[in-house]
């Protein structure tokens, strides 16, 4: 019985060490999307909120887009090691008459090698001229981001 109890204590200790060593995914830092866009996210504040900049890449297809501010939040990694997140990009354009906003919603994953990946669904909204043309004001897509090291 003594060996069984020792083995149980040892197994529990190893499980606790493995769980505490589990890598948590934080959005702060630099990321590259599957369209070669770049995103720079500030350090999260005490409320898990962040700000940063989004730099569209050539594959995004919008040469008039400039580096644009973003703001968002992520779940507390003390509660969830692979948190969900959301952020809004208020696009800055060379043509200041056009208004575009994107909302990203996704989750940060850490694989068995410790590599972080962001999987996101996005909505891009452009101003419509009238309610009759509202239908063409929103686009939807997905993006995958990898950390720039």
N, CA and C atoms as a LAMMPS dump frame, in Angstrom:
ITEM: TIMESTEP
0
ITEM: NUMBER OF ATOMS
447
ITEM: BOX BOUNDS ff ff ff
-5.0000000000000000e+02 5.0000000000000000e+02
-5.0000000000000000e+02 5.0000000000000000e+02
-5.0000000000000000e+02 5.0000000000000000e+02
ITEM: ATOMS id mol type element x y z
1 1 1 N 0.821 -1.194 0
2 1 2 C 0 0 0
3 1 3 C 0.858 1.248 0
4 2 1 N 2.019 1.218 0.635
5 2 2 C 2.905 2.37 0.697
6 2 3 C 3.418 2.765 -0.674
7 3 1 N 3.761 1.776 -1.513
8 3 2 C 4.255 2.077 -2.863
9 3 3 C 3.147 2.67 -3.729
10 4 1 N 1.945 2.186 -3.571
11 4 2 C 0.82 2.707 -4.351
12 4 3 C 0.555 4.17 -4.01
13 5 1 N 0.596 4.474 -2.717
14 5 2 C 0.379 5.853 -2.287
15 5 3 C 1.48 6.749 -2.81
16 6 1 N 2.736 6.291 -2.749
17 6 2 C 3.86 7.077 -3.262
18 6 3 C 3.712 7.297 -4.766
19 7 1 N 3.331 6.248 -5.497
20 7 2 C 3.16 6.359 -6.943
21 7 3 C 2.047 7.355 -7.28
22 8 1 N 0.974 7.333 -6.503
23 8 2 C -0.13 8.263 -6.725
24 8 3 C 0.31 9.707 -6.486
25 9 1 N 1.045 9.935 -5.393
26 9 2 C 1.539 11.281 -5.089
27 9 3 C 2.493 11.763 -6.181
28 10 1 N 3.37 10.871 -6.629
29 10 2 C 4.317 11.226 -7.693
30 10 3 C 3.564 11.554 -8.982
31 11 1 N 2.572 10.753 -9.33
32 11 2 C 1.788 11.004 -10.546
33 11 3 C 1.062 12.336 -10.467
34 12 1 N 0.484 12.648 -9.317
35 12 2 C -0.207 13.931 -9.139
36 12 3 C 0.761 15.1 -9.24
37 13 1 N 1.933 14.96 -8.645
38 13 2 C 2.936 16.025 -8.715
39 13 3 C 3.367 16.275 -10.149
40 14 1 N 3.579 15.206 -10.911
41 14 2 C 3.957 15.363 -12.316
42 14 3 C 2.836 16.007 -13.127
43 15 1 N 1.603 15.636 -12.839
44 15 2 C 0.463 16.224 -13.542
45 15 3 C 0.36 17.715 -13.263
46 16 1 N 0.594 18.128 -12.025
47 16 2 C 0.547 19.547 -11.657
48 16 3 C 1.658 20.299 -12.367
49 17 1 N 2.862 19.715 -12.411
50 17 2 C 3.986 20.368 -13.101
51 17 3 C 3.694 20.515 -14.588
52 18 1 N 3.135 19.463 -15.194
53 18 2 C 2.814 19.525 -16.623
54 18 3 C 1.754 20.571 -16.896
55 19 1 N 0.741 20.649 -16.038
56 19 2 C -0.329 21.63 -16.238
57 19 3 C 0.197 23.046 -16.082
58 20 1 N 1.077 23.285 -15.098
59 20 2 C 1.599 24.639 -14.902
60 20 3 C 2.586 25.029 -15.99
61 21 1 N 3.181 24.025 -16.647
62 21 2 C 4.125 24.306 -17.724
63 21 3 C 3.4 24.512 -19.051
64 22 1 N 2.083 24.281 -19.07
65 22 2 C 1.3 24.458 -20.282
66 22 3 C 1.45 25.885 -20.782
67 23 1 N 1.782 26.019 -22.043
68 23 2 C 2.028 27.335 -22.617
69 23 3 C 0.715 28.062 -22.828
70 24 1 N 0.677 29.291 -22.412
71 24 2 C -0.512 30.124 -22.586
72 24 3 C -0.308 31.021 -23.795
73 25 1 N -1.362 31.236 -24.506
74 25 2 C -1.312 32.031 -25.719
75 25 3 C -1.684 33.481 -25.41
76 26 1 N -0.78 34.396 -25.693
77 26 2 C -1.029 35.827 -25.516
78 26 3 C -0.928 36.511 -26.868
79 27 1 N -1.811 37.436 -27.124
80 27 2 C -1.818 38.105 -28.413
81 27 3 C -0.714 39.144 -28.57
82 28 1 N -0.169 39.647 -27.482
83 28 2 C 0.823 40.719 -27.6
84 28 3 C 2.01 40.252 -28.437
85 29 1 N 2.466 41.156 -29.316
86 29 2 C 3.597 40.855 -30.192
87 29 3 C 3.24 41.112 -31.646
88 30 1 N 4.047 40.541 -32.543
89 30 2 C 3.868 40.748 -33.987
90 30 3 C 3.387 39.464 -34.651
91 31 1 N 2.452 39.618 -35.594
92 31 2 C 1.826 38.49 -36.272
93 31 3 C 1.784 38.733 -37.776
94 32 1 N 1.828 37.643 -38.569
95 32 2 C 1.686 37.732 -40.034
96 32 3 C 0.498 36.864 -40.431
97 33 1 N -0.356 37.407 -41.302
98 33 2 C -1.54 36.658 -41.745
99 33 3 C -1.217 35.846 -42.994
100 34 1 N -2.173 35.012 -43.373
101 34 2 C -2.039 34.207 -44.585
102 34 3 C -2.145 35.05 -45.846
103 35 1 N -2.447 36.344 -45.73
104 35 2 C -2.443 37.267 -46.874
105 35 3 C -1.257 38.223 -46.81
106 36 1 N -0.277 37.917 -45.943
107 36 2 C 0.942 38.717 -45.742
108 36 3 C 0.703 40.043 -45.055
109 37 1 N -0.472 40.221 -44.465
110 37 2 C -0.696 41.409 -43.638
111 37 3 C 0.048 41.208 -42.327
112 38 1 N 0.381 42.321 -41.676
113 38 2 C 1.055 42.239 -40.379
114 38 3 C 0.207 42.946 -39.34
115 39 1 N 0.32 42.442 -38.122
116 39 2 C -0.41 43.021 -37.013
117 39 3 C 0.552 43.115 -35.84
118 40 1 N 0.558 44.261 -35.196
119 40 2 C 1.376 44.471 -34.005
120 40 3 C 0.423 44.778 -32.856
121 41 1 N 0.477 43.941 -31.816
122 41 2 C -0.442 44.053 -30.688
123 41 3 C 0.348 44.433 -29.437
124 42 1 N -0.139 45.441 -28.717
125 42 2 C 0.511 45.894 -27.486
126 42 3 C 0.359 44.853 -26.382
127 43 1 N 1.047 45.085 -25.297
128 43 2 C 0.901 44.24 -24.115
129 43 3 C -0.519 44.405 -23.58
130 44 1 N -1.105 43.308 -23.172
131 44 2 C -2.459 43.369 -22.623
132 44 3 C -2.451 44.103 -21.29
133 45 1 N -3.491 44.905 -21.055
134 45 2 C -3.592 45.59 -19.768
135 45 3 C -4.273 44.665 -18.757
136 46 1 N -4.521 45.174 -17.557
137 46 2 C -5.092 44.35 -16.485
138 46 3 C -6.505 43.853 -16.8
139 47 1 N -7.183 44.472 -17.748
140 47 2 C -8.526 44.042 -18.162
141 47 3 C -8.486 43.162 -19.409
142 48 1 N -7.281 42.708 -19.801
143 48 2 C -7.083 41.878 -20.999
144 48 3 C -7.468 42.597 -22.286
145 49 1 N -7.328 43.919 -22.283
146 49 2 C -7.584 44.721 -23.467
147 49 3 C -6.241 45.08 -24.101
148 50 1 N -6.267 45.348 -25.389
149 50 2 C -5.043 45.694 -26.103
150 50 3 C -5.347 46.67 -27.226
151 51 1 N -4.297 47.262 -27.739
152 51 2 C -4.389 48.12 -28.919
153 51 3 C -3.209 47.754 -29.808
154 52 1 N -3.135 48.37 -30.953
155 52 2 C -2.029 48.079 -31.853
156 52 3 C -2.276 48.644 -33.233
157 53 1 N -1.606 48.029 -34.22
158 53 2 C -1.702 48.482 -35.6
159 53 3 C -1.818 47.293 -36.536
160 54 1 N -2.54 47.496 -37.611
161 54 2 C -2.709 46.481 -38.654
162 54 3 C -2.12 47.05 -39.937
163 55 1 N -1.211 46.313 -40.551
164 55 2 C -0.543 46.748 -41.772
165 55 3 C -0.944 45.803 -42.893
166 56 1 N -1.809 46.23 -43.81
167 56 2 C -2.285 45.333 -44.862
168 56 3 C -1.159 44.927 -45.804
169 57 1 N -1.185 43.68 -46.222
170 57 2 C -0.196 43.169 -47.171
171 57 3 C -0.703 43.278 -48.589
172 58 1 N 0.174 43.034 -49.57
173 58 2 C -0.222 43.167 -50.982
174 58 3 C -1.317 42.191 -51.384
175 59 1 N -1.379 41.026 -50.745
176 59 2 C -2.398 40.032 -51.098
177 59 3 C -3.785 40.445 -50.636
178 60 1 N -3.86 41.438 -49.748
179 60 2 C -5.171 41.904 -49.282
180 60 3 C -5.93 42.615 -50.399
181 61 1 N -5.203 43.112 -51.416
182 61 2 C -5.838 43.697 -52.579
183 61 3 C -6.308 45.13 -52.44
184 62 1 N -5.907 45.805 -51.375
185 62 2 C -6.344 47.19 -51.168
186 62 3 C -5.109 48.079 -51.048
187 63 1 N -4.621 48.573 -52.165
188 63 2 C -3.41 49.385 -52.139
189 63 3 C -3.631 50.731 -51.461
190 64 1 N -4.915 51.153 -51.32
191 64 2 C -5.204 52.444 -50.7
192 64 3 C -5.218 52.388 -49.174
193 65 1 N -5.109 51.19 -48.596
194 65 2 C -5.119 51.063 -47.134
195 65 3 C -3.77 51.436 -46.546
196 66 1 N -3.82 52.181 -45.471
197 66 2 C -2.621 52.572 -44.746
198 66 3 C -2.558 51.79 -43.437
199 67 1 N -1.443 51.888 -42.721
200 67 2 C -1.357 51.286 -41.401
201 67 3 C -2.495 51.843 -40.559
202 68 1 N -3.259 50.948 -39.938
203 68 2 C -4.498 51.351 -39.27
204 68 3 C -4.538 50.866 -37.834
205 69 1 N -5.153 51.655 -36.955
206 69 2 C -5.215 51.278 -35.54
207 69 3 C -6.202 50.129 -35.289
208 70 1 N -5.878 49.329 -34.274
209 70 2 C -6.794 48.273 -33.856
210 70 3 C -6.944 48.309 -32.347
211 71 1 N -8.08 47.837 -31.865
212 71 2 C -8.358 47.732 -30.431
213 71 3 C -9.148 46.47 -30.195
214 72 1 N -8.835 45.78 -29.075
215 72 2 C -9.568 44.557 -28.805
216 72 3 C -9.35 44.029 -27.407
217 73 1 N -9.761 42.779 -27.216
218 73 2 C -9.604 42.11 -25.925
219 73 3 C -9.489 40.608 -26.149
220 74 1 N -8.952 39.926 -25.145
221 74 2 C -8.894 38.472 -25.189
222 74 3 C -9.307 37.926 -23.834
223 75 1 N -9.696 36.652 -23.812
224 75 2 C -10.046 36.009 -22.555
225 75 3 C -8.827 35.951 -21.656
226 76 1 N -9.058 35.869 -20.363
227 76 2 C -8.011 35.755 -19.362
228 76 3 C -7.335 34.392 -19.491
229 77 1 N -6.024 34.371 -19.727
230 77 2 C -5.302 33.107 -19.881
231 77 3 C -5.159 32.354 -18.561
232 78 1 N -5.492 32.991 -17.457
233 78 2 C -5.531 32.259 -16.187
234 78 3 C -6.749 31.34 -16.163
235 79 1 N -7.76 31.672 -16.939
236 79 2 C -8.974 30.855 -17.01
237 79 3 C -8.941 29.884 -18.187
238 80 1 N -8.38 30.339 -19.31
239 80 2 C -8.351 29.553 -20.541
240 80 3 C -6.978 29.718 -21.191
241 81 1 N -6.172 28.652 -21.316
242 81 2 C -4.835 28.801 -21.898
243 81 3 C -4.833 29.124 -23.39
244 82 1 N -5.897 28.752 -24.117
245 82 2 C -6.021 29.046 -25.542
246 82 3 C -7.25 29.93 -25.726
247 83 1 N -7.078 31.226 -25.442
248 83 2 C -8.223 32.141 -25.321
249 83 3 C -8.853 32.541 -26.65
250 84 1 N -10.115 32.958 -26.55
251 84 2 C -10.772 33.609 -27.67
252 84 3 C -10.43 35.098 -27.601
253 85 1 N -10.587 35.783 -28.713
254 85 2 C -10.262 37.209 -28.774
255 85 3 C -11.167 37.886 -29.788
256 86 1 N -11.183 39.199 -29.722
257 86 2 C -11.847 40.003 -30.745
258 86 3 C -11.114 41.33 -30.857
259 87 1 N -11.109 41.891 -32.04
260 87 2 C -10.561 43.244 -32.208
261 87 3 C -11.198 43.9 -33.416
262 88 1 N -11.164 45.224 -33.394
263 88 2 C -11.719 46.049 -34.455
264 88 3 C -10.596 46.845 -35.097
265 89 1 N -10.602 46.906 -36.412
266 89 2 C -9.642 47.74 -37.146
267 89 3 C -10.428 48.869 -37.803
268 90 1 N -10.057 50.085 -37.498
269 90 2 C -10.634 51.265 -38.149
270 90 3 C -9.672 51.661 -39.253
271 91 1 N -10.005 51.265 -40.472
272 91 2 C -9.085 51.431 -41.592
273 91 3 C -8.827 52.893 -41.92
274 92 1 N -7.555 53.191 -42.11
275 92 2 C -7.133 54.506 -42.605
276 92 3 C -6.866 54.325 -44.086
277 93 1 N -7.502 55.164 -44.903
278 93 2 C -7.354 55.065 -46.341
279 93 3 C -6.783 56.348 -46.923
280 94 1 N -6.11 56.208 -48.064
281 94 2 C -5.598 57.394 -48.742
282 94 3 C -6.748 58.288 -49.169
283 95 1 N -7.854 57.68 -49.574
284 95 2 C -9.072 58.417 -49.932
285 95 3 C -9.906 58.526 -48.656
286 96 1 N -9.858 59.654 -47.984
287 96 2 C -10.503 59.793 -46.676
288 96 3 C -12.024 59.81 -46.733
289 97 1 N -12.629 59.847 -47.935
290 97 2 C -14.083 59.842 -48.039
291 97 3 C -14.665 58.445 -47.817
292 98 1 N -13.865 57.418 -48.032
293 98 2 C -14.321 56.043 -47.864
294 98 3 C -14.128 55.618 -46.413
295 99 1 N -15.132 54.937 -45.866
296 99 2 C -15.067 54.478 -44.486
297 99 3 C -15.152 52.947 -44.479
298 100 1 N -14.204 52.298 -43.805
299 100 2 C -14.212 50.84 -43.674
300 100 3 C -13.84 50.473 -42.248
301 101 1 N -14.507 49.458 -41.745
302 101 2 C -14.215 48.917 -40.419
303 101 3 C -14.239 47.403 -40.52
304 102 1 N -13.29 46.744 -39.852
305 102 2 C -13.295 45.282 -39.783
306 102 3 C -13.366 44.849 -38.339
307 103 1 N -14.051 43.732 -38.137
308 103 2 C -14.127 43.101 -36.827
309 103 3 C -13.592 41.687 -36.985
310 104 1 N -12.643 41.316 -36.14
311 104 2 C -12.066 39.977 -36.134
312 104 3 C -12.486 39.27 -34.851
313 105 1 N -12.835 37.993 -34.958
314 105 2 C -13.237 37.186 -33.815
315 105 3 C -12.59 35.82 -33.992
316 106 1 N -11.86 35.373 -32.976
317 106 2 C -11.169 34.101 -33.156
318 106 3 C -10.649 33.5 -31.878
319 107 1 N -9.712 32.578 -32.065
320 107 2 C -9.1 31.89 -30.934
321 107 3 C -7.612 31.717 -31.197
322 108 1 N -6.851 31.791 -30.119
323 108 2 C -5.413 31.596 -30.158
324 108 3 C -5.117 30.161 -29.734
325 109 1 N -4.364 29.446 -30.559
326 109 2 C -4.027 28.048 -30.278
327 109 3 C -2.519 27.891 -30.089
328 110 1 N -2.142 26.965 -29.229
329 110 2 C -0.739 26.605 -29.043
330 110 3 C -0.614 25.122 -29.363
331 111 1 N 0.262 24.766 -30.335
332 111 2 C 0.399 23.359 -30.686
333 111 3 C 1.385 22.655 -29.756
334 112 1 N 1.629 21.389 -30.008
335 112 2 C 2.489 20.588 -29.13
336 112 3 C 3.939 21.065 -29.132
337 113 1 N 4.339 21.835 -30.144
338 113 2 C 5.695 22.39 -30.215
339 113 3 C 5.782 23.779 -29.604
340 114 1 N 4.653 24.294 -29.095
341 114 2 C 4.636 25.621 -28.492
342 114 3 C 4.424 26.748 -29.489
343 115 1 N 4.118 26.406 -30.74
344 115 2 C 3.885 27.429 -31.77
345 115 3 C 2.464 27.974 -31.641
346 116 1 N 2.356 29.294 -31.674
347 116 2 C 1.058 29.949 -31.545
348 116 3 C 0.479 30.275 -32.921
349 117 1 N -0.829 30.087 -33.046
350 117 2 C -1.551 30.41 -34.268
351 117 3 C -2.879 31.059 -33.892
352 118 1 N -3.239 32.1 -34.621
353 118 2 C -4.533 32.746 -34.434
354 118 3 C -5.427 32.355 -35.604
355 119 1 N -6.615 31.854 -35.291
356 119 2 C -7.616 31.548 -36.314
357 119 3 C -8.762 32.531 -36.105
358 120 1 N -9.09 33.286 -37.16
359 120 2 C -10.086 34.35 -36.996
360 120 3 C -11.087 34.372 -38.155
361 121 1 N -12.289 34.751 -37.814
362 121 2 C -13.344 35.066 -38.766
363 121 3 C -13.426 36.588 -38.784
364 122 1 N -13.575 37.195 -39.957
365 122 2 C -13.663 38.652 -39.995
366 122 3 C -14.851 39.118 -40.835
367 123 1 N -15.308 40.304 -40.472
368 123 2 C -16.314 41.026 -41.241
369 123 3 C -15.705 42.369 -41.626
370 124 1 N -15.803 42.723 -42.885
371 124 2 C -15.352 44.032 -43.363
372 124 3 C -16.591 44.8 -43.78
373 125 1 N -16.767 45.964 -43.189
374 125 2 C -17.948 46.779 -43.494
375 125 3 C -17.518 48.076 -44.151
376 126 1 N -18.141 48.351 -45.308
377 126 2 C -17.957 49.62 -46.001
378 126 3 C -19.268 50.384 -45.926
379 127 1 N -19.178 51.691 -45.908
380 127 2 C -20.389 52.509 -45.877
381 127 3 C -21.17 52.302 -47.169
382 128 1 N -22.492 52.152 -47.038
383 128 2 C -23.381 52.022 -48.195
384 128 3 C -24.046 53.375 -48.457
385 129 1 N -24.396 53.612 -49.711
386 129 2 C -25.026 54.883 -50.077
387 129 3 C -26.478 54.974 -49.642
388 130 1 N -27.133 53.81 -49.488
389 130 2 C -28.557 53.814 -49.124
390 130 3 C -28.926 52.454 -48.533
391 131 1 N -30.071 52.369 -47.866
392 131 2 C -30.519 51.074 -47.342
393 131 3 C -30.702 50.028 -48.449
394 132 1 N -31.051 50.469 -49.637
395 132 2 C -31.226 49.536 -50.751
396 132 3 C -29.902 48.883 -51.155
397 133 1 N -28.782 49.556 -50.869
398 133 2 C -27.465 49.007 -51.212
399 133 3 C -26.737 48.448 -50.002
400 134 1 N -27.438 48.339 -48.892
401 134 2 C -26.845 47.824 -47.656
402 134 3 C -26.269 46.416 -47.83
403 135 1 N -26.904 45.601 -48.662
404 135 2 C -26.51 44.206 -48.855
405 135 3 C -25.066 44.053 -49.319
406 136 1 N -24.554 45.032 -50.058
407 136 2 C -23.191 44.882 -50.579
408 136 3 C -22.127 45.559 -49.707
409 137 1 N -22.53 46.023 -48.533
410 137 2 C -21.587 46.72 -47.664
411 137 3 C -20.742 45.84 -46.761
412 138 1 N -21.075 44.54 -46.664
413 138 2 C -20.354 43.659 -45.742
414 138 3 C -19.741 42.478 -46.465
415 139 1 N -18.478 42.219 -46.164
416 139 2 C -17.771 41.037 -46.678
417 139 3 C -17.374 40.192 -45.48
418 140 1 N -17.22 38.901 -45.7
419 140 2 C -16.851 37.985 -44.63
420 140 3 C -15.713 37.094 -45.115
421 141 1 N -14.838 36.725 -44.2
422 141 2 C -13.732 35.853 -44.567
423 141 3 C -13.049 35.278 -43.331
424 142 1 N -11.986 34.56 -43.564
425 142 2 C -11.196 33.995 -42.473
426 142 3 C -9.734 34.357 -42.673
427 143 1 N -9.007 34.403 -41.581
428 143 2 C -7.57 34.651 -41.614
429 143 3 C -6.894 33.759 -40.583
430 144 1 N -5.681 33.353 -40.909
431 144 2 C -4.832 32.624 -39.975
432 144 3 C -3.561 33.439 -39.794
433 145 1 N -3.179 33.68 -38.549
434 145 2 C -1.995 34.463 -38.227
435 145 3 C -0.975 33.578 -37.531
436 146 1 N 0.302 33.78 -37.862
437 146 2 C 1.394 33.122 -37.136
438 146 3 C 2.288 34.184 -36.531
439 147 1 N 2.877 33.868 -35.401
440 147 2 C 3.721 34.832 -34.703
441 147 3 C 4.998 35.081 -35.49
442 148 1 N 5.388 36.352 -35.587
443 148 2 C 6.662 36.744 -36.192
444 148 3 C 7.711 36.718 -35.094
445 149 1 N 8.737 35.96 -35.286
446 149 2 C 9.77 35.822 -34.236
447 149 3 C 10.957 36.706 -34.506
